[in-house]
Amino acid sequence: MTRIAHCSCGSLRAEATGEPAVLAVCHCTQCQRRTGSAFGVGAYFAKEQVRVEGPSKGYVYVGDSGRKVERHFCPDCGSTVLWYAETAPDLIGIAMGAFADPLMPWPLVSAWETTRHPWVTFGHELLHFELQPQRPAVAEGLGELLAKGGR
């Protein structure tokens, strides 16, 4: 399966093949600022599954985890489409909303819940992490969740 994410004006595009390694809701303050919302949602794909086209402007910052994140946004419309995080060097994060696809799988991870707005809740089971989860914990938790029939 191929999915295409793009910015508001369509100039910056990310074409992802296959299924994402993980879909995560992030409540960190940087994602809140990036989205202008209470949280961000990212679909993380292996780098070799993603082809990026079009102009982008990069912005590197230190996230709440203390690790660097390089986010790429369209220089024309300003929409953030993708990012590279030092915590997951083999993955590319793509903003879920950039796909504009209601059939995308549901996120199964909720990170940085220490800065989650208390009114934010989800109607399905997911893994909860107070801070930046370590990848082994995510993999183990996802295995258990999916074995129980998680979406």
C-alpha positions in Angstrom: 0.0 0.0 0.0 1.2 3.5 -0.8 0.1 6.6 1.1 0.9 10.2 0.1 1.2 12.9 2.7 1.5 16.5 1.6 1.5 20.1 2.9 -1.5 22.4 2.5 -0.4 23.7 -0.9 0.8 20.3 -2.2 4.5 21.3 -2.9 6.1 19.2 -0.2 5.1 15.5 -0.4 6.1 12.3 1.4 5.2 9.0 -0.3 5.2 6.1 2.1 4.9 2.4 1.1 3.8 -0.4 3.4 2.6 0.0 6.9 4.0 2.4 9.5 6.2 0.9 12.2 4.3 2.8 14.9 1.6 5.5 15.1 1.9 7.7 18.2 0.1 10.5 19.9 2.6 13.0 21.4 1.6 15.4 24.1 5.0 17.1 24.5 5.1 20.9 24.4 7.0 21.0 21.1 4.3 18.9 19.4 1.6 21.2 20.9 3.4 24.2 19.5 4.1 22.5 16.1 0.4 21.6 15.6 -1.2 24.5 17.4 -3.3 21.8 19.1 -3.2 19.9 22.4 -1.1 17.1 20.8 0.4 15.8 17.6 0.0 12.5 15.9 2.8 10.9 13.9 3.1 7.9 11.6 6.6 6.5 11.8 8.0 4.7 8.8 11.4 3.1 8.1 13.4 5.6 6.1 13.6 3.2 3.1 9.8 3.2 2.9 9.6 7.0 2.3 10.3 9.1 -0.7 10.2 12.9 -0.2 9.6 15.4 -3.0 9.5 19.1 -3.2 11.1 22.0 -1.4 11.3 22.1 2.4 12.8 24.2 5.1 14.3 22.4 8.0 14.3 23.5 11.6 16.3 21.7 14.3 15.4 21.9 17.9 16.0 20.1 21.1 12.8 18.3 22.2 11.4 17.7 25.7 13.5 14.5 25.7 16.7 16.5 25.4 17.4 15.0 22.0 17.4 16.7 18.6 14.5 16.7 16.1 14.8 18.1 12.6 11.3 19.0 11.3 10.7 19.8 7.7 7.9 22.2 6.5 6.9 23.7 3.3 8.6 27.1 2.7 5.4 28.3 0.9 2.5 27.4 3.1 4.3 26.5 6.4 2.8 23.1 6.9 5.0 20.6 8.8 5.0 17.3 6.9 7.8 15.2 8.3 10.6 15.0 10.8 13.7 13.1 11.8 14.2 12.4 15.5 17.5 11.5 17.2 15.6 9.0 19.3 14.6 7.0 16.3 17.4 7.5 13.7 16.1 4.7 11.3 12.6 6.2 11.1 10.9 9.2 9.5 7.9 10.7 11.3 5.1 12.0 9.1 2.4 14.2 10.4 -0.8 12.0 10.4 -2.9 14.9 9.3 -0.8 15.4 6.2 -2.2 12.1 4.9 -5.8 13.4 5.3 -6.8 9.7 5.3 -9.6 8.6 7.7 -8.6 5.0 7.0 -5.2 5.3 8.6 -4.7 2.9 11.4 -5.3 4.2 14.9 -2.4 5.3 17.1 -1.5 2.8 19.7 1.0 4.8 21.7 0.5 8.0 23.8 3.7 9.7 24.8 4.6 12.6 27.1 1.5 12.3 29.1 3.1 14.4 31.8 2.1 17.4 29.6 -1.2 15.9 28.3 -4.2 18.2 28.7 -6.4 16.4 31.2 -9.5 16.6 28.9 -7.7 14.6 26.1 -8.9 11.0 26.1 -9.2 8.3 23.6 -12.0 5.7 23.0 -9.6 2.8 22.3 -6.9 1.1 24.2 -3.3 2.3 23.8 0.0 2.3 25.5 0.6 5.2 27.9 4.0 6.7 28.6 4.7 9.6 31.0 7.8 10.7 29.0 9.6 9.7 25.8 9.3 5.9 25.6 12.3 3.7 24.9 11.8 1.6 21.8 12.1 -1.8 23.5 9.2 -0.8 25.8 7.1 0.3 22.8 7.8 -2.9 20.9 7.0 -5.1 23.9 3.8 -3.2 24.7 2.6 -3.2 21.1 3.1 -6.9 20.9 1.0 -7.4 24.1 -1.7 -4.9 22.9 -2.0 -6.5 19.5 -2.1 -10.0 21.0 -5.2 -8.9 23.0 -6.9 -7.7 19.8 -5.8 -4.0 19.8 -6.5 -2.1 16.7 
